[in-house]
Each structure stands twice: as C-alpha cells, then as structure tokens.
Amino acid sequence: MQEMITFLPMNKSIKVQPGTTLLQAARRAGVRISTRCDGKAACLMCKVKVALEERHALLPPTDAERRKLGLMLEEGTRLSCQAKVCGQLTVQVPEDPLKAAIRKQLERQQQDDDWFA
C-alpha cells in the first residue's frame, strides 16, 4: 500500500511505498531539498519538519540521525535522507537560505520604494 506525502510550502504530493526516505519522495515529487552528503547523514542540509502529531508516520530515527539532530528531534526535525515513510504525512521543507536572503532583500527594497513613493 502506498502512502501520501505532501511537501509544504510547495503543496506537492506524491504516493510512495513504505520505507521510502523523505529525500527520495521529495526528488520524485520535484521538490528540491539541498544535500551535500547524498544521503549519508553527514551534512545536516536536508533537515525538514514534521508535525509532532504525525511523527508516527515515519520509522524511528536512525542512530546517525539521533547523533546529528539531538534535541531537534523532539521539535519534529528529521533528516530527509534518513527518515523513512510508514504512513501518510505532511512535511515542511525550509526555504533555501540563499533564496531566503534574496527574498528578504527584495522585500526591504520594496518597503523602501513604498516609503519614498
């Protein structure tokens, strides 16, 4: 039986087999999640957030994930390269840091333009 995964804020959904990692599901759905280690739990770039009430829809964290994330696990943070699906869930993908910086700069420029208009 396939499980439905929805990625926010893109609002893209895909059905995947249980045992699929969130990173694999994201790639199949056309959702970009940055990574440098290609799924070895070494870079921490592929962090995503899962609502605490949906944690049951992922297999328990791997030892590598526990070591890397520590207390962040309690906040619903998971490594998408390690977190394996076992139920339907919604995943919050953080905005790319470079895109976030550009967006903030453009917003500031727009505010300045509005102020001087």
C-alpha positions in Angstrom: 0.0 0.0 0.0 1.3 3.4 -0.9 1.4 6.4 1.4 0.6 10.0 0.5 3.3 12.5 1.4 2.7 16.3 1.0 5.5 18.8 0.9 4.9 22.4 2.0 5.1 25.2 1.2 5.2 23.8 -2.4 2.0 21.9 -1.7 3.2 19.0 -3.8 2.0 15.5 -3.0 3.2 12.1 -4.1 2.4 8.5 -3.2 5.3 6.3 -2.2 6.0 2.8 -0.9 6.6 2.4 2.8 10.3 2.5 3.6 11.0 5.3 1.0 13.1 8.2 2.5 11.6 11.6 2.5 14.5 12.8 0.4 13.7 10.1 -2.3 10.0 11.1 -2.1 10.8 14.8 -2.5 13.0 14.2 -5.5 10.3 12.1 -7.2 7.8 14.9 -6.5 10.1 17.5 -8.0 10.8 19.1 -4.6 14.3 20.4 -4.1 15.9 19.6 -0.8 19.6 20.5 -0.5 22.1 17.9 0.4 25.9 17.6 0.2 26.4 14.1 1.6 23.9 12.3 -0.8 22.0 10.6 2.0 24.8 9.6 4.5 23.5 11.8 7.4 26.7 13.7 7.3 25.8 17.3 6.3 22.6 18.2 8.1 21.4 20.2 5.0 18.4 18.1 4.4 16.5 18.9 7.6 12.7 19.0 7.4 10.0 19.5 9.9 7.2 17.0 10.7 4.3 17.9 12.9 4.6 16.2 16.3 1.2 14.5 15.8 2.5 12.9 12.5 5.8 11.5 13.9 4.2 8.1 13.9 4.1 8.2 10.1 7.9 7.9 10.0 10.0 5.0 11.2 12.0 5.8 14.4 15.2 7.9 13.9 18.4 6.0 12.9 21.4 6.2 15.3 23.1 8.5 12.8 20.1 10.8 12.8 19.9 10.8 16.6 23.6 11.7 16.9 23.2 14.6 14.4 19.9 16.1 15.5 19.9 15.5 19.2 17.2 17.6 20.9 15.9 18.9 17.5 14.2 15.5 17.1 11.8 16.5 19.9 10.8 19.6 17.9 9.9 17.4 14.9 13.0 18.0 12.9 14.2 15.0 10.8 16.9 14.4 8.2 15.0 13.7 5.0 17.8 11.4 3.8 17.2 9.1 6.9 13.5 9.5 7.7 11.6 6.6 6.2 7.9 6.7 5.5 5.4 4.3 7.1 2.3 6.4 6.9 0.6 9.5 5.4 2.1 12.8 6.4 2.8 16.4 5.6 6.4 17.6 5.6 7.6 21.3 6.0 10.6 22.0 3.8 12.6 25.0 4.9 13.3 27.7 2.4 16.8 27.6 0.8 19.0 30.1 2.8 20.2 31.9 -0.3 16.7 32.3 -1.6 15.5 33.5 1.8 18.3 36.1 1.9 17.4 37.3 -1.6 13.7 37.4 -0.8 14.3 39.4 2.4 16.5 41.9 0.5 13.8 42.3 -2.2 11.2 42.9 0.5 13.3 45.6 2.1 13.8 47.3 -1.3 10.1 47.2 -1.9 9.4 48.7 1.5 12.0 51.5 0.8 10.4 52.1 -2.6 6.9 52.3 -1.0 8.2 54.7 1.7 9.7 57.1 -0.8 6.7 57.0 -3.2 
